Amino acid sequence: MIPLDAFDLILFGGSGDLAMRKLLPALYFRHRDSAADTGRARWRIVGVGREAQTREAYLATVEAHARKFIAPRDFDDTAWAAFVSCLDYVALDARAAADYAGLAALLADDPARVRVFYLATAPSLFASICENLGAAGLVTPDSRVVLEKPLGRDLASARRINEQVGAIFREEQIYRIDHYLGKETVQNLIALRFGNTLFEPLWSRACVRDVQITLAETVGVEGRGEFYDNTGALRDMVQNHLLQLLCIVAMEPPSSIDPDAMRDEKLKVLRALRPMSAEEVATRTVRGQYRAGAIDGRPVPAYLEEAGIPAGSRSETFVALKAELDNWRWAGVPFYLRTGKRMQERLAEIVVNFRDVPHALFPSVSGERAPNRLVIRLQPDEGLELHLMAKVPGDEMRVRPVALNLDFAETYDTRQWDAYERLLMDVIRGKLTLFMRRDELDAAWRWIEPILDGWEQDPTPPRPYTAGTWGPAASSALVGRDGLAWLQDS
């Protein structure tokens, strides 16, 4: 492992859900497993929040949450004590410039260290935080700022945030994070495509019939009703996660793994997405909203019954859509994207369905036939499955579908890194490859905006679906009109 240089990580929103559930546990694992000297002299992590509290009180809160989100087998008291020796806490109002004096005093001892400002806050605070950091003299040449999604509500607001942040930080100092790009399976998809010769000749319209990308959650709004109702599934999941996964699947081989080489190719994919007219929005997209149902045998309320959701809300908790790319490699291949809350399973996967053989030479068992298929699982269990037709043992030449399965947990006898572990280390080391560039964000919003506008003009409410199912029936019909089916429906 490459040793880390000394760094300061200043975590705005240091008492929030993301910090407690993901970021601080990720930093604990990297601190525990680092080959370098990771004492307080080298690592300094500062939680920033509005609540006035002592460092001891903050550490007690961090530990209470960590014991919930870190498996008991991984929670080592000695390693935890060493990790929290690096933690500190500063209380400030993000919009109050005078409050930054305390943070500046804490960091003044070594301005040459790498400084990472992680903004795990509402995007409405990004500009104020960056402006106040700049005014307090805290932004050094080796500073980086991490921006959590959703970055804006539309193209205009995203550009405004980027301009405000860009007035303080250079583009190469800005890390727009999408944690899906840090997942081990996505890294393996990149390796699978560009580290082997096997798939590249098949990775085009000549051999690929369709691509399906699903990000399904069984949870509801989980106490974030007000935020979610103002955001919706399209902004929360499609504009960033789903489109970034589409880019990884569809991009051309880059000339290198340098940040701009990779991001140039992703940008070409986003620019090749065929824009939707108002009529196409009506026929190529499905928005839904969950009704009361059951998850794992337990009843759950409807979206409109969740705390913080206004009566009659039209915000979508489910989106399915059909995207197409206007380029030589993918012309005519449908990309089906789907995401939703309160779905039947917690699932994140990419399914690449290959075209069937032109002539069925062999009889199949009980009519079982399926096209060759590559399934890339991102959660809950990361792995790859390649589905093929193979001969059934016996004297007759009959075939049936079989799967070659690569389960990362079984194949590699080691704990899999969480996505945030990889991405945090990349930020500290100054590696931009897995982070969105400003022009990528612009291109994604340009494609998403006509869908938002079309829904705004359509008086039809979101289609209802029962919690614990795979979404509205219209989602299956969207794929069915092309004579296809979602993997879970087939």
N, C-alpha and C positions, 0 to 999 in steps of 0.2 A: 504494500500500500504506500502511496506517495505521502510523505509527511506533510502536515499542514503548517503553513506559516502562522505566526501569531495573528489573531484577528479579534475584533469586537463585533458582536451581532446584537443589534438593538432591535428588539421585537415590539413594535407598536401593536396594541391589541394583545399585550402579553398576558392578560387575564381572561382572554376570550376562548371560545370553544375550539377554534382551529389551533391555537397555541397549546392548549392543554391536551387536546385529543391527538394531535399529529406532530406539531413542530418540536415541542420539548421532548416527547418520547423519541423522536428521530434523532435529535441531538444527543440524547442520553446514549443511544446505541452506538452512534459514531464516536462519542467520547470513550465509551467502554472498550470499543474494539480498535481504536486508533493505535497505530504503531508508534506515533510520535509522543513526545512529552505533552500531555494535555492538561497540565495544571493551570491554576489561575493566571500564571504569568503568560500563558499562551492563548488560552481560551477565556473570553469574557463575554457572557451573555446577559443582556440587560432587558428585563421585562419592563414595558412602559404601559401605564394605564392611568385612568382618571382617579381611581380610588386611592385615597391616602392610606397607606399601610406600611408597616415596617418590613424590612427584608425578611425577618423571621416568619412573619405572618404570610408573606408571599410564598416562601419556600414550603411552608406547611400546606398551603393550597395546592401548589404544584405537585407535591408528593401524594396528596390525597387523590388527585386526578390520575397521576401516573400509575398508581396501584390498580386503578380501574382499567387503564388502557394498555398496560404492559403485562404480558403473561407472567404469572408467578415464577415460572422456570427461568425467565429472563431478568427478573428483578433481583439484582444482587446488592445487598445493603452496603457493602464496601464500595462497589462501583458507583452506587447512587450518591454516597457521601462525597466521593471525589468529584462527581459531576456537579452537584449543587454548590460545591465550593467555588465554582465558576460563575454562579448566578447572582444577579443583583436586581434591584427594583428601583424605578424612578416613577413618581407620580407627576403627571402633567396634563394640562388641557391642550389637546393637539392644536387648537386654534389660537392659543394664547402665546404670543411670541416670548413674553417675559418668562414663561415657565420653562423654557429650554435652557436657561442659565444653569440649572442644576445638572442637567444631562451633560452640558458642555464641561462643567467642572469635573464630573466623573471621568470623562474621556480625555481630559487635557494632558494627562501624564505621558501619553505616547501617541501623538498625532500621525506618526508614520505607519501605524498598524493598518491592515485592511479593515475597513468599516463596512458592515452590511446593515442597511436599514430595511427591515422586513415590515411591510405595511399590511398587516393582517387586520385591516379596518374597513369600514365602508369606503367605497371609491370617492365619495363626496369629501373625504378628508385628505385625499392624496395631495392635492395642490397645497393646502394649508400646511401640512407636515413638511413637504419639500421646501416651500418658501421659508418656513421658520428654521429648518435645518440650515439652509443657506445663510439666512440672516444671522444665525448664531455662530457661523464660521465652522460648522461641523462637517461640511462636505469637502473632502480632500480628494486629490487625484486618484487615490486608491479606494475611494468609496463606491459602493454599489447600492442600488435600491431595488427591492423586489416588490412587484405590484401583483396583488391577488385579483382574481376575477370576481365578479364581472366588471370589465373595464368599460364603463359607460353603458348607456341604455340604447344608443343608436350611434350612427357614424359621427354625427356632429358632436355629441357629448364625449365620445371616445377621443376624437381629435382634440377637443378642448383640454381634456385631462393630459393627453400626451404633450401638448404644447406647454402646459403649465409645468409638468414634471420636467420636460426637456429644457425649460429655461434654467433649471438648476443642475440637472444631470445630463451629461453627454449620452447619446444613444447607446454607446458601448458600455455605459454604466447602468443601463436600465434592463432589468430582468423581469419580463412579463411571464408569470409562471402558469403552467398548466400541468398539474401533477400527473395526469395520465401519460404524459410523455416520459415520465420517470419510471414507469412500471417496467419490471423485468421483461414481461412479454413483449412490450412495444420495442424494447431494445433488441430482443431476439427476433422480432419481425424485421427490423433493419438488418440484423446480421444474416437472417435467412435469405432476404432478398439480394443483398449486395455482397455477401461473403460466400455464396455458392453459385454454381452454374446451373443447378437443376431447375430452378423455377423461372429464371429470367426469360427463356424462350417461350414459356407458357403464360407469362404475366402480361396479357394484353387481350384485346377484343377477340383475337383469333381463337383463344382457348377459354377465356373467362366468360361465363354466362351472366352472372350477377354478383354483386357484393352486398352483404348485409352487415350493418354495425348496430349493435344493441347495447345500450347502457340502462339497465333496469334496476330499480331500487324497491325494496319492500317497505322502507320507512316512509312516513308522511313528512309533514313540514317540520316536525320535531322542535316545536317551540319557536320557530322562526317565521311565524305566519305573516307578520307585517312585511318582512324583507321579501319572502317568497312571493307574496301576492303582488308586489311591485316589480317583480322580476319575471317569473314564469319560466317554464321549462325551455323555451326556445333560447332565451338569453342565458339562462343558467347553465345549460348543457350543450345545446347544439352549436351556438356561435363559437364556442371554444373547444370543448372536449371532442365532440363528434367530428367537427370539421378538421381538427388536427389529426385525428386518427385516419380520416379519409385521405388527408395529404400523405401520411406515411405509406398507406397502401398504394396510392396512385402516382406518387412522384417518380420522376426519371432518376436513374442512378446519378448521384452527384459526383463531381470530379474528386472530392475528398470529403473527410468528415469535419473539415473546418466549418465554423459556424455559418458563415455567409454562403458557402457552397451548398450546405443542406437547406438553409432557409430560402435561398434563391429558387430551389426546385419546389419547395412547398408553395412558394408564392405563385409559381406558374400554374400549379393545380388550382389554387383559389381563383386565379384570374380566368381559368378555363371553365369554371362552373357556369353552366347555362343559366342566365337570369330567368326568373319566373315572371310572367305577366299576371295581371289580376285574375284572369280566367284560369291560368295554370295553378295559381295558388289554391284555388277552390278544388281542383281535381288532383293535385299532386301532393297536397299536405293534409294531415289529419291532426286536429287538436282535441284533446280530451280532458276530462276532469273526473277524478274518482268519487264514487259514491260509497256509502257504507258497505262493509263486507267483512271478510275474515282473512287474517294473515297468520299462518301457522296455527290455525284452529282457534284463534282469539279474535273476538269482534273488534273492529276499528271503525271510527267515525268517518263520515263523509268529509270532503275537503271544506265544504261550507260550514261544517260544524266544528272545525279546528279553531283553536284560540288565535285571535288576531286576524281572522278572515272576515271581511265585510259581507253582509248579506247580498246575494245576487252577484258575487264576483264572477267575472268571465276569464280570470287568469287560468292558463292551461297548466295541468300537471302531467300531461302526456303529449308527445309530438311524434308523428311518423311522417316521413316525407321521401319523395323520390328525387334524387339529384342525378344530373347527367353532366358529363365533361365533353366539351367540344375540342378534342384534340385527336391526333392520329392513333394513339395507343388505346384510348378508351371510348371512342365514339360509338354510341349504340349500346353501351353496357350500363344498365341501371345500378345506381348505388342507393340502397334503401337504408335510411337512418331512422333509429327509433330510440326513444328514451321516455321514462315515466316513473312516477312514484306510486307506491302501493301496488306494485306488480306481483306476479305470482312467485317469482324468484329474484334473489339478488344476483345479478348476472351482468358481466361486461364481456363481450366477445365480438370478434370480427370473423365473418364467415365468407370465404371465397368459394363460390360454386363454379366448377368448371363445366364446360359443355359436355354433353353426353357423346358417346361413341356414335358415329354415323350409321352403324348397322349393328343390331344386337345379335351377335353371333352365337352366344351361349344362352341356354335357358337358365332362368333364375329360380331360386327356391321360393315357392308360393308367391311368385310375382314380385319378389323383392328386387327392386332396381333403384339405384340412386346414382347421380352423377358424382364424379370425384369431387371431393370437398376438402378444403383446408379450414380448420377451425382454430382460431387463436383466442385462447381464454385469458382474460385479464383479471377476472375475479369471479367467484371467490377463490378458486384454485388456479394458479397460473400454469399454463401449459399449452402444448400444440397437439392437435389431432389431424392426421391425414387419413381421409376415408377413401378406400379403394374397393374395387370388386375383386374377390378372390374365389378360387375353386373350393367347393365344399368337399371334405374327405369322402371317398367312396369311388365306386367304379364309373359313375356317371359324371359327365362334364357339366356340372351345374355350378353357378356362381351366386354369391351373396355379398352384401356390403360388410366390410371389416374395417377396423380403425387401428392405425398405428399411433400410439399415444406416447407423448413426451410430457411427463409430469415433472415439473421442476423440483418439487419437494422431494420426490422419490429419486430423481436422477442425481441431484446435487445434495449431498449430505451436509447441508449448512443452512443456517437461517437466511431466508430471502430478505434482501433489503426492502424497506418500504420506499415508495416513490419519493417521499420527501427527504429521505436520507440522501439519496443520490443527488437530488436537485439542490439541496442545501450545500452539499460538498462542491457541486459545480459552481455555485455562486461564489463561495469562498475562494475557490481556485481560479475564478474568472473565466469559466467555460460557458459560452453563450449558446452552444449548439442546440440545446433542448428548450430554448426560450424563444418566445415569439418576437419577431421584429415589428417595428411600427407599421411598415407597409403591409405585412401579413394581416395585422389587426384591421387595417383599413379595408383590405380586400374581403375579409370575412364579413365585416359589417355591411359592405356594399351588396353582398349577396343576400344577407339576412333581411335587410331593410324592406324590400318589396313584400316579403312574407308578412312581416309585422304590419305593413300598411294594408295589405289585403285583408288580414284578420280584423284590423281596426274598422275597415269599411263594411265588413260582413256582419249583419245583425244576428246571425245564427250563433247561439252559445256553444261552448265546447261540448263535444259529444260525451255523454256519461259512460263510465265503465265501472264495474264493480271492483272494489278493492280485492286484491288476491287473484286477479285475472291478468291476461296479457294485453289489456287495453281495449279500446272500442273495436267493435266488429269492422268498422270502416278501415282500420289498419290492415286487417287481413284482406279486405277487398282491394285496397290500394295495390298490394302485391299481386293479388289474384287476377286483376285486370290484365296483367302481363303473362298470365298462365303460370305464375310462380307461387311460392308460399314461404312464409317465415320458417326458419328451421324448426321452431317449436310447434308449428302447425302441420308440419309435413309428416 
